[in-house]
Amino acid sequence: DALSLTEFELMEFLDVGLVEVTLALAHISEISSPPYLTALSLLEQCIQNEYLAGYFPTRLKGLDVALCGGIPFGVVTELVGPAGTGKTQ
């Protein structure tokens, strides 16, 4: 709720000054937002997870490359597509 109020509203509600409100909002924003990830760090995670958990290769080269080797073990994976495209095979 704190992030939906203005600084002035928080100052009145909490009976504190602008500095305290600004610091509190910065802290709340930091702990409630997921950390940013670069494409390189995602790729490194993908490669590391491939060695740790393993994967099931689909035998479709493009798909396996996009999935870093295939469908990863240990996660829920949903295959979707139009009827007759071989999802059940």
PDB file as gemmi writes it, atoms N, CA and C in Angstrom:
CRYST1    1.000    1.000    1.000  90.00  90.00  90.00 P 1                      
ATOM      1  N   ASP A   1       0.807  -1.194   0.000  1.00  0.00           N  
ATOM      2  CA  ASP A   1       0.000   0.000   0.000  1.00  0.00           C  
ATOM      3  C   ASP A   1       0.854   1.263   0.000  1.00  0.00           C  
ATOM      4  N   ALA A   2       2.033   1.186   0.593  1.00  0.00           N  
ATOM      5  CA  ALA A   2       2.872   2.384   0.704  1.00  0.00           C  
ATOM      6  C   ALA A   2       3.257   2.927  -0.662  1.00  0.00           C  
ATOM      7  N   LEU A   3       3.459   2.052  -1.630  1.00  0.00           N  
ATOM      8  CA  LEU A   3       3.872   2.511  -2.959  1.00  0.00           C  
ATOM      9  C   LEU A   3       2.731   3.148  -3.736  1.00  0.00           C  
ATOM     10  N   SER A   4       1.510   2.978  -3.274  1.00  0.00           N  
ATOM     11  CA  SER A   4       0.373   3.575  -3.979  1.00  0.00           C  
ATOM     12  C   SER A   4       0.014   4.958  -3.437  1.00  0.00           C  
ATOM     13  N   LEU A   5       0.648   5.364  -2.353  1.00  0.00           N  
ATOM     14  CA  LEU A   5       0.387   6.673  -1.765  1.00  0.00           C  
ATOM     15  C   LEU A   5       1.452   7.672  -2.200  1.00  0.00           C  
ATOM     16  N   THR A   6       1.104   8.945  -2.153  1.00  0.00           N  
ATOM     17  CA  THR A   6       2.091   9.983  -2.460  1.00  0.00           C  
ATOM     18  C   THR A   6       2.997  10.172  -1.247  1.00  0.00           C  
ATOM     19  N   GLU A   7       4.125  10.810  -1.487  1.00  0.00           N  
ATOM     20  CA  GLU A   7       5.043  11.084  -0.382  1.00  0.00           C  
ATOM     21  C   GLU A   7       4.365  11.937   0.688  1.00  0.00           C  
ATOM     22  N   PHE A   8       3.590  12.914   0.247  1.00  0.00           N  
ATOM     23  CA  PHE A   8       2.898  13.783   1.201  1.00  0.00           C  
ATOM     24  C   PHE A   8       1.908  12.990   2.050  1.00  0.00           C  
ATOM     25  N   GLU A   9       1.161  12.087   1.419  1.00  0.00           N  
ATOM     26  CA  GLU A   9       0.204  11.265   2.165  1.00  0.00           C  
ATOM     27  C   GLU A   9       0.919  10.405   3.202  1.00  0.00           C  
ATOM     28  N   LEU A  10       2.061   9.847   2.812  1.00  0.00           N  
ATOM     29  CA  LEU A  10       2.825   9.029   3.755  1.00  0.00           C  
ATOM     30  C   LEU A  10       3.378   9.871   4.898  1.00  0.00           C  
ATOM     31  N   MET A  11       3.842  11.074   4.586  1.00  0.00           N  
ATOM     32  CA  MET A  11       4.349  11.968   5.631  1.00  0.00           C  
ATOM     33  C   MET A  11       3.264  12.249   6.663  1.00  0.00           C  
ATOM     34  N   GLU A  12       2.058  12.518   6.188  1.00  0.00           N  
ATOM     35  CA  GLU A  12       0.947  12.789   7.105  1.00  0.00           C  
ATOM     36  C   GLU A  12       0.542  11.541   7.888  1.00  0.00           C  
ATOM     37  N   PHE A  13       0.441  10.417   7.189  1.00  0.00           N  
ATOM     38  CA  PHE A  13      -0.013   9.175   7.815  1.00  0.00           C  
ATOM     39  C   PHE A  13       0.976   8.684   8.866  1.00  0.00           C  
ATOM     40  N   LEU A  14       2.274   8.760   8.553  1.00  0.00           N  
ATOM     41  CA  LEU A  14       3.306   8.237   9.455  1.00  0.00           C  
ATOM     42  C   LEU A  14       3.848   9.281  10.421  1.00  0.00           C  
ATOM     43  N   ASP A  15       3.510  10.543  10.161  1.00  0.00           N  
ATOM     44  CA  ASP A  15       3.997  11.658  10.981  1.00  0.00           C  
ATOM     45  C   ASP A  15       5.528  11.686  11.023  1.00  0.00           C  
ATOM     46  N   VAL A  16       6.120  11.607   9.824  1.00  0.00           N  
ATOM     47  CA  VAL A  16       7.578  11.698   9.678  1.00  0.00           C  
ATOM     48  C   VAL A  16       7.889  12.684   8.566  1.00  0.00           C  
ATOM     49  N   GLY A  17       9.173  12.993   8.427  1.00  0.00           N  
ATOM     50  CA  GLY A  17       9.599  13.952   7.423  1.00  0.00           C  
ATOM     51  C   GLY A  17       9.816  13.320   6.057  1.00  0.00           C  
ATOM     52  N   LEU A  18      10.129  14.188   5.097  1.00  0.00           N  
ATOM     53  CA  LEU A  18      10.320  13.756   3.712  1.00  0.00           C  
ATOM     54  C   LEU A  18      11.506  12.808   3.568  1.00  0.00           C  
ATOM     55  N   VAL A  19      12.579  13.059   4.300  1.00  0.00           N  
ATOM     56  CA  VAL A  19      13.765  12.201   4.199  1.00  0.00           C  
ATOM     57  C   VAL A  19      13.421  10.774   4.607  1.00  0.00           C  
ATOM     58  N   GLU A  20      12.715  10.620   5.717  1.00  0.00           N  
ATOM     59  CA  GLU A  20      12.346   9.279   6.187  1.00  0.00           C  
ATOM     60  C   GLU A  20      11.434   8.570   5.191  1.00  0.00           C  
ATOM     61  N   VAL A  21      10.475   9.306   4.636  1.00  0.00           N  
ATOM     62  CA  VAL A  21       9.560   8.721   3.657  1.00  0.00           C  
ATOM     63  C   VAL A  21      10.316   8.301   2.404  1.00  0.00           C  
ATOM     64  N   THR A  22      11.214   9.149   1.931  1.00  0.00           N  
ATOM     65  CA  THR A  22      11.990   8.838   0.727  1.00  0.00           C  
ATOM     66  C   THR A  22      12.845   7.596   0.942  1.00  0.00           C  
ATOM     67  N   LEU A  23      13.511   7.507   2.091  1.00  0.00           N  
ATOM     68  CA  LEU A  23      14.329   6.327   2.392  1.00  0.00           C  
ATOM     69  C   LEU A  23      13.472   5.071   2.510  1.00  0.00           C  
ATOM     70  N   ALA A  24      12.326   5.194   3.159  1.00  0.00           N  
ATOM     71  CA  ALA A  24      11.436   4.042   3.317  1.00  0.00           C  
ATOM     72  C   ALA A  24      10.917   3.565   1.965  1.00  0.00           C  
ATOM     73  N   LEU A  25      10.521   4.493   1.101  1.00  0.00           N  
ATOM     74  CA  LEU A  25      10.024   4.112  -0.227  1.00  0.00           C  
ATOM     75  C   LEU A  25      11.112   3.439  -1.054  1.00  0.00           C  
ATOM     76  N   ALA A  26      12.329   3.955  -0.965  1.00  0.00           N  
ATOM     77  CA  ALA A  26      13.440   3.335  -1.697  1.00  0.00           C  
ATOM     78  C   ALA A  26      13.670   1.909  -1.207  1.00  0.00           C  
ATOM     79  N   HIS A  27      13.617   1.715   0.103  1.00  0.00           N  
ATOM     80  CA  HIS A  27      13.821   0.382   0.671  1.00  0.00           C  
ATOM     81  C   HIS A  27      12.686  -0.567   0.278  1.00  0.00           C  
ATOM     82  N   ILE A  28      11.462  -0.101   0.358  1.00  0.00           N  
ATOM     83  CA  ILE A  28      10.307  -0.926  -0.017  1.00  0.00           C  
ATOM     84  C   ILE A  28      10.384  -1.309  -1.491  1.00  0.00           C  
ATOM     85  N   SER A  29      10.729  -0.360  -2.335  1.00  0.00           N  
ATOM     86  CA  SER A  29      10.852  -0.642  -3.769  1.00  0.00           C  
ATOM     87  C   SER A  29      11.929  -1.678  -4.029  1.00  0.00           C  
ATOM     88  N   GLU A  30      13.041  -1.555  -3.322  1.00  0.00           N  
ATOM     89  CA  GLU A  30      14.163  -2.476  -3.522  1.00  0.00           C  
ATOM     90  C   GLU A  30      13.817  -3.902  -3.122  1.00  0.00           C  
ATOM     91  N   ILE A  31      13.154  -4.063  -1.973  1.00  0.00           N  
ATOM     92  CA  ILE A  31      12.878  -5.425  -1.498  1.00  0.00           C  
ATOM     93  C   ILE A  31      11.655  -6.053  -2.153  1.00  0.00           C  
ATOM     94  N   SER A  32      10.796  -5.244  -2.772  1.00  0.00           N  
ATOM     95  CA  SER A  32       9.595  -5.809  -3.388  1.00  0.00           C  
ATOM     96  C   SER A  32       9.738  -6.033  -4.886  1.00  0.00           C  
ATOM     97  N   SER A  33      10.835  -5.591  -5.475  1.00  0.00           N  
ATOM     98  CA  SER A  33      11.055  -5.766  -6.913  1.00  0.00           C  
ATOM     99  C   SER A  33      12.076  -6.872  -7.137  1.00  0.00           C  
ATOM    100  N   PRO A  34      11.841  -7.718  -8.119  1.00  0.00           N  
ATOM    101  CA  PRO A  34      12.839  -8.748  -8.406  1.00  0.00           C  
ATOM    102  C   PRO A  34      14.098  -8.104  -8.968  1.00  0.00           C  
ATOM    103  N   PRO A  35      15.244  -8.715  -8.739  1.00  0.00           N  
ATOM    104  CA  PRO A  35      16.479  -8.149  -9.282  1.00  0.00           C  
ATOM    105  C   PRO A  35      16.478  -8.254 -10.802  1.00  0.00           C  
ATOM    106  N   TYR A  36      17.156  -7.306 -11.439  1.00  0.00           N  
ATOM    107  CA  TYR A  36      17.231  -7.369 -12.894  1.00  0.00           C  
ATOM    108  C   TYR A  36      18.257  -8.415 -13.298  1.00  0.00           C  
ATOM    109  N   LEU A  37      18.052  -9.019 -14.435  1.00  0.00           N  
ATOM    110  CA  LEU A  37      18.976 -10.014 -14.963  1.00  0.00           C  
ATOM    111  C   LEU A  37      19.353  -9.623 -16.380  1.00  0.00           C  
ATOM    112  N   THR A  38      20.625  -9.726 -16.693  1.00  0.00           N  
ATOM    113  CA  THR A  38      21.068  -9.456 -18.055  1.00  0.00           C  
ATOM    114  C   THR A  38      20.886 -10.714 -18.891  1.00  0.00           C  
ATOM    115  N   ALA A  39      20.910 -10.558 -20.195  1.00  0.00           N  
ATOM    116  CA  ALA A  39      20.804 -11.712 -21.090  1.00  0.00           C  
ATOM    117  C   ALA A  39      21.963 -12.673 -20.843  1.00  0.00           C  
ATOM    118  N   LEU A  40      23.146 -12.128 -20.578  1.00  0.00           N  
ATOM    119  CA  LEU A  40      24.305 -12.979 -20.314  1.00  0.00           C  
ATOM    120  C   LEU A  40      24.103 -13.801 -19.046  1.00  0.00           C  
ATOM    121  N   SER A  41      23.583 -13.181 -17.990  1.00  0.00           N  
ATOM    122  CA  SER A  41      23.381 -13.935 -16.753  1.00  0.00           C  
ATOM    123  C   SER A  41      22.303 -15.005 -16.930  1.00  0.00           C  
ATOM    124  N   LEU A  42      21.269 -14.724 -17.731  1.00  0.00           N  
ATOM    125  CA  LEU A  42      20.249 -15.738 -18.012  1.00  0.00           C  
ATOM    126  C   LEU A  42      20.837 -16.908 -18.790  1.00  0.00           C  
ATOM    127  N   LEU A  43      21.699 -16.607 -19.762  1.00  0.00           N  
ATOM    128  CA  LEU A  43      22.352 -17.667 -20.528  1.00  0.00           C  
ATOM    129  C   LEU A  43      23.247 -18.503 -19.627  1.00  0.00           C  
ATOM    130  N   GLU A  44      23.998 -17.838 -18.752  1.00  0.00           N  
ATOM    131  CA  GLU A  44      24.867 -18.568 -17.830  1.00  0.00           C  
ATOM    132  C   GLU A  44      24.055 -19.459 -16.900  1.00  0.00           C  
ATOM    133  N   GLN A  45      22.911 -18.953 -16.414  1.00  0.00           N  
ATOM    134  CA  GLN A  45      22.022 -19.766 -15.578  1.00  0.00           C  
ATOM    135  C   GLN A  45      21.507 -20.969 -16.354  1.00  0.00           C  
ATOM    136  N   CYS A  46      21.141 -20.728 -17.590  1.00  0.00           N  
ATOM    137  CA  CYS A  46      20.613 -21.797 -18.436  1.00  0.00           C  
ATOM    138  C   CYS A  46      21.657 -22.890 -18.610  1.00  0.00           C  
ATOM    139  N   ILE A  47      22.880 -22.490 -18.899  1.00  0.00           N  
ATOM    140  CA  ILE A  47      23.961 -23.460 -19.095  1.00  0.00           C  
ATOM    141  C   ILE A  47      24.241 -24.204 -17.798  1.00  0.00           C  
ATOM    142  N   GLN A  48      24.293 -23.476 -16.678  1.00  0.00           N  
ATOM    143  CA  GLN A  48      24.540 -24.105 -15.380  1.00  0.00           C  
ATOM    144  C   GLN A  48      23.424 -25.088 -15.031  1.00  0.00           C  
ATOM    145  N   ASN A  49      22.175 -24.693 -15.246  1.00  0.00           N  
ATOM    146  CA  ASN A  49      21.046 -25.571 -14.937  1.00  0.00           C  
ATOM    147  C   ASN A  49      21.050 -26.814 -15.810  1.00  0.00           C  
ATOM    148  N   GLU A  50      21.550 -26.675 -17.035  1.00  0.00           N  
ATOM    149  CA  GLU A  50      21.626 -27.833 -17.935  1.00  0.00           C  
ATOM    150  C   GLU A  50      22.509 -28.909 -17.331  1.00  0.00           C  
ATOM    151  N   TYR A  51      23.615 -28.508 -16.728  1.00  0.00           N  
ATOM    152  CA  TYR A  51      24.524 -29.474 -16.136  1.00  0.00           C  
ATOM    153  C   TYR A  51      23.997 -30.016 -14.812  1.00  0.00           C  
ATOM    154  N   LEU A  52      23.222 -29.216 -14.093  1.00  0.00           N  
ATOM    155  CA  LEU A  52      22.735 -29.638 -12.783  1.00  0.00           C  
ATOM    156  C   LEU A  52      21.507 -30.532 -12.870  1.00  0.00           C  
ATOM    157  N   ALA A  53      20.544 -30.169 -13.696  1.00  0.00           N  
ATOM    158  CA  ALA A  53      19.261 -30.855 -13.676  1.00  0.00           C  
ATOM    159  C   ALA A  53      19.058 -31.795 -14.862  1.00  0.00           C  
ATOM    160  N   GLY A  54      19.690 -31.549 -15.963  1.00  0.00           N  
ATOM    161  CA  GLY A  54      19.484 -32.353 -17.145  1.00  0.00           C  
ATOM    162  C   GLY A  54      18.290 -31.890 -17.950  1.00  0.00           C  
ATOM    163  N   TYR A  55      18.093 -32.521 -19.073  1.00  0.00           N  
ATOM    164  CA  TYR A  55      17.024 -32.116 -19.971  1.00  0.00           C  
ATOM    165  C   TYR A  55      16.639 -33.287 -20.850  1.00  0.00           C  
ATOM    166  N   PHE A  56      15.469 -33.176 -21.436  1.00  0.00           N  
ATOM    167  CA  PHE A  56      14.956 -34.174 -22.363  1.00  0.00           C  
ATOM    168  C   PHE A  56      15.010 -33.577 -23.762  1.00  0.00           C  
ATOM    169  N   PRO A  57      15.919 -34.055 -24.613  1.00  0.00           N  
ATOM    170  CA  PRO A  57      16.017 -33.475 -25.957  1.00  0.00           C  
ATOM    171  C   PRO A  57      14.768 -33.759 -26.784  1.00  0.00           C  
ATOM    172  N   THR A  58      14.312 -32.759 -27.523  1.00  0.00           N  
ATOM    173  CA  THR A  58      13.130 -32.920 -28.363  1.00  0.00           C  
ATOM    174  C   THR A  58      13.480 -33.482 -29.736  1.00  0.00           C  
ATOM    175  N   ARG A  59      14.739 -33.471 -30.070  1.00  0.00           N  
ATOM    176  CA  ARG A  59      15.255 -33.887 -31.387  1.00  0.00           C  
ATOM    177  C   ARG A  59      14.901 -32.886 -32.485  1.00  0.00           C  
ATOM    178  N   LEU A  60      14.364 -31.726 -32.102  1.00  0.00           N  
ATOM    179  CA  LEU A  60      14.134 -30.625 -33.035  1.00  0.00           C  
ATOM    180  C   LEU A  60      15.233 -29.611 -32.760  1.00  0.00           C  
ATOM    181  N   LYS A  61      16.209 -29.531 -33.671  1.00  0.00           N  
ATOM    182  CA  LYS A  61      17.422 -28.764 -33.409  1.00  0.00           C  
ATOM    183  C   LYS A  61      17.134 -27.333 -32.952  1.00  0.00           C  
ATOM    184  N   GLY A  62      16.274 -26.624 -33.667  1.00  0.00           N  
ATOM    185  CA  GLY A  62      15.979 -25.240 -33.312  1.00  0.00           C  
ATOM    186  C   GLY A  62      15.358 -25.106 -31.931  1.00  0.00           C  
ATOM    187  N   LEU A  63      14.437 -26.013 -31.610  1.00  0.00           N  
ATOM    188  CA  LEU A  63      13.785 -25.973 -30.304  1.00  0.00           C  
ATOM    189  C   LEU A  63      14.769 -26.334 -29.196  1.00  0.00           C  
ATOM    190  N   ASP A  64      15.578 -27.357 -29.426  1.00  0.00           N  
ATOM    191  CA  ASP A  64      16.563 -27.743 -28.416  1.00  0.00           C  
ATOM    192  C   ASP A  64      17.578 -26.632 -28.167  1.00  0.00           C  
ATOM    193  N   VAL A  65      17.980 -25.922 -29.210  1.00  0.00           N  
ATOM    194  CA  VAL A  65      18.899 -24.794 -29.034  1.00  0.00           C  
ATOM    195  C   VAL A  65      18.224 -23.700 -28.215  1.00  0.00           C  
ATOM    196  N   ALA A  66      16.970 -23.384 -28.543  1.00  0.00           N  
ATOM    197  CA  ALA A  66      16.240 -22.339 -27.813  1.00  0.00           C  
ATOM    198  C   ALA A  66      16.033 -22.723 -26.350  1.00  0.00           C  
ATOM    199  N   LEU A  67      15.886 -24.012 -26.078  1.00  0.00           N  
ATOM    200  CA  LEU A  67      15.662 -24.484 -24.714  1.00  0.00           C  
ATOM    201  C   LEU A  67      16.958 -24.890 -24.016  1.00  0.00           C  
ATOM    202  N   CYS A  68      18.098 -24.560 -24.612  1.00  0.00           N  
ATOM    203  CA  CYS A  68      19.414 -24.905 -24.039  1.00  0.00           C  
ATOM    204  C   CYS A  68      19.573 -26.412 -23.876  1.00  0.00           C  
ATOM    205  N   GLY A  69      19.122 -27.174 -24.843  1.00  0.00           N  
ATOM    206  CA  GLY A  69      19.333 -28.608 -24.834  1.00  0.00           C  
ATOM    207  C   GLY A  69      18.073 -29.447 -24.850  1.00  0.00           C  
ATOM    208  N   GLY A  70      16.953 -28.887 -24.558  1.00  0.00           N  
ATOM    209  CA  GLY A  70      15.709 -29.635 -24.546  1.00  0.00           C  
ATOM    210  C   GLY A  70      14.816 -29.187 -23.406  1.00  0.00           C  
ATOM    211  N   ILE A  71      13.792 -29.970 -23.151  1.00  0.00           N  
ATOM    212  CA  ILE A  71      12.852 -29.660 -22.076  1.00  0.00           C  
ATOM    213  C   ILE A  71      13.529 -30.006 -20.752  1.00  0.00           C  
ATOM    214  N   PRO A  72      13.656 -29.034 -19.845  1.00  0.00           N  
ATOM    215  CA  PRO A  72      14.389 -29.294 -18.598  1.00  0.00           C  
ATOM    216  C   PRO A  72      13.635 -30.235 -17.667  1.00  0.00           C  
ATOM    217  N   PHE A  73      14.391 -31.089 -16.973  1.00  0.00           N  
ATOM    218  CA  PHE A  73      13.820 -31.944 -15.940  1.00  0.00           C  
ATOM    219  C   PHE A  73      13.487 -31.092 -14.726  1.00  0.00           C  
ATOM    220  N   GLY A  74      12.509 -31.505 -13.959  1.00  0.00           N  
ATOM    221  CA  GLY A  74      12.209 -30.860 -12.691  1.00  0.00           C  
ATOM    222  C   GLY A  74      11.322 -29.641 -12.769  1.00  0.00           C  
ATOM    223  N   VAL A  75      10.741 -29.373 -13.934  1.00  0.00           N  
ATOM    224  CA  VAL A  75       9.834 -28.233 -14.062  1.00  0.00           C  
ATOM    225  C   VAL A  75       8.584 -28.683 -14.800  1.00  0.00           C  
ATOM    226  N   VAL A  76       7.509 -27.950 -14.613  1.00  0.00           N  
ATOM    227  CA  VAL A  76       6.275 -28.229 -15.339  1.00  0.00           C  
ATOM    228  C   VAL A  76       6.377 -27.561 -16.697  1.00  0.00           C  
ATOM    229  N   THR A  77       6.166 -28.324 -17.758  1.00  0.00           N  
ATOM    230  CA  THR A  77       6.245 -27.799 -19.117  1.00  0.00           C  
ATOM    231  C   THR A  77       4.943 -28.110 -19.829  1.00  0.00           C  
ATOM    232  N   GLU A  78       4.348 -27.102 -20.436  1.00  0.00           N  
ATOM    233  CA  GLU A  78       3.096 -27.285 -21.164  1.00  0.00           C  
ATOM    234  C   GLU A  78       3.371 -27.115 -22.650  1.00  0.00           C  
ATOM    235  N   LEU A  79       2.990 -28.114 -23.434  1.00  0.00           N  
ATOM    236  CA  LEU A  79       3.136 -28.043 -24.883  1.00  0.00           C  
ATOM    237  C   LEU A  79       1.794 -27.661 -25.477  1.00  0.00           C  
ATOM    238  N   VAL A  80       1.786 -26.605 -26.267  1.00  0.00           N  
ATOM    239  CA  VAL A  80       0.542 -26.128 -26.866  1.00  0.00           C  
ATOM    240  C   VAL A  80       0.728 -25.948 -28.361  1.00  0.00           C  
ATOM    241  N   GLY A  81      -0.358 -26.037 -29.092  1.00  0.00           N  
ATOM    242  CA  GLY A  81      -0.330 -25.836 -30.528  1.00  0.00           C  
ATOM    243  C   GLY A  81      -1.628 -26.317 -31.141  1.00  0.00           C  
ATOM    244  N   PRO A  82      -1.796 -26.039 -32.415  1.00  0.00           N  
ATOM    245  CA  PRO A  82      -3.017 -26.466 -33.093  1.00  0.00           C  
ATOM    246  C   PRO A  82      -3.136 -27.988 -33.134  1.00  0.00           C  
ATOM    247  N   ALA A  83      -4.347 -28.456 -33.340  1.00  0.00           N  
ATOM    248  CA  ALA A  83      -4.586 -29.894 -33.465  1.00  0.00           C  
ATOM    249  C   ALA A  83      -3.798 -30.447 -34.645  1.00  0.00           C  
ATOM    250  N   GLY A  84      -3.293 -31.668 -34.466  1.00  0.00           N  
ATOM    251  CA  GLY A  84      -2.598 -32.338 -35.553  1.00  0.00           C  
ATOM    252  C   GLY A  84      -1.144 -31.947 -35.722  1.00  0.00           C  
ATOM    253  N   THR A  85      -0.545 -31.268 -34.733  1.00  0.00           N  
ATOM    254  CA  THR A  85       0.854 -30.859 -34.873  1.00  0.00           C  
ATOM    255  C   THR A  85       1.814 -31.778 -34.141  1.00  0.00           C  
ATOM    256  N   GLY A  86       1.328 -32.883 -33.579  1.00  0.00           N  
ATOM    257  CA  GLY A  86       2.210 -33.871 -32.972  1.00  0.00           C  
ATOM    258  C   GLY A  86       2.530 -33.647 -31.505  1.00  0.00           C  
ATOM    259  N   LYS A  87       1.681 -32.950 -30.797  1.00  0.00           N  
ATOM    260  CA  LYS A  87       1.955 -32.680 -29.383  1.00  0.00           C  
ATOM    261  C   LYS A  87       1.926 -33.951 -28.540  1.00  0.00           C  
ATOM    262  N   THR A  88       1.128 -34.929 -28.913  1.00  0.00           N  
ATOM    263  CA  THR A  88       0.978 -36.123 -28.079  1.00  0.00           C  
ATOM    264  C   THR A  88       1.976 -37.214 -28.419  1.00  0.00           C  
ATOM    265  N   GLN A  89       2.819 -37.004 -29.358  1.00  0.00           N  
ATOM    266  CA  GLN A  89       3.753 -38.068 -29.768  1.00  0.00           C  
ATOM    267  C   GLN A  89       4.960 -38.134 -28.889  1.00  0.00           C  
TER     268      GLN A  89                                                      
END                                                                             
